[in-house]
Amino acid sequence: MRYRSITIVAVFALVAAVPAVSMAAEIFVSTDQTGKNVQCDISNTQHWTYTVPVNVDVQGGLFVMKDGQNTVADITFCLVEGGFSSDFTSRSLASTTLTPASFTQSYEAVIFTTPTITLLAGHTYTGVLSSSAAVAGDAQYFIKDGNKAFVDSKGTIITVPEPATMSLLALGGLAALLRKRR
C-alpha cells in the first residue's frame, strides 16, 4: 500500500511540474490564413480570441499580411487577457509595433515578437491588430483572415495537447523512472 501512495504522489508531482507547454522553440498566436483578407486601419481593428486547455508560452503573433502601396502608419499587435473591448491597450499583457518597412505589397508571414507570455489553462486571451492607417485601400494593412491557431516561426500549426494528454505524458515519464529504479 505504501508503494501505491508513493506512486500516486509522484504522478501528481509530475503533472504539477509541467508549468507550460513548450512544444517548439517559439510559439505564436495566429490565424490559419485560410480565409479572405481583412483590412486593418483606423476604422477596422482585427482581433482573435484564444482559450487554451493547458498553459502555453507564446512569443507574440504571426500573421500573413501585406501593406498598401501608400501605407505610412505603424501597426501594433497586443495580447490581452479576456475578450475584445475598446480598452484593449490598457489591458495589454504585451505588445509590439511594426513600421511599414516590415511589410511588402505581397502576402508574407510577419512576426510580431513580444516577451514570452504564459497563457494560462482555461483563461481567455485576445490577439489584437490595430493601426491608425487611413481607410483608403492603398494605405491600409491587409491580413489573411482565418481560424485561430498556434504556430511556430515558420507558420506551421501546432496542436496544443489536452490536459489528459499531458497526464499521460507524465505517467509515461513516471513509468520510465520506476523501470529504471528496478
Disulfide bonds with the S-S distance in Angstrom:
none
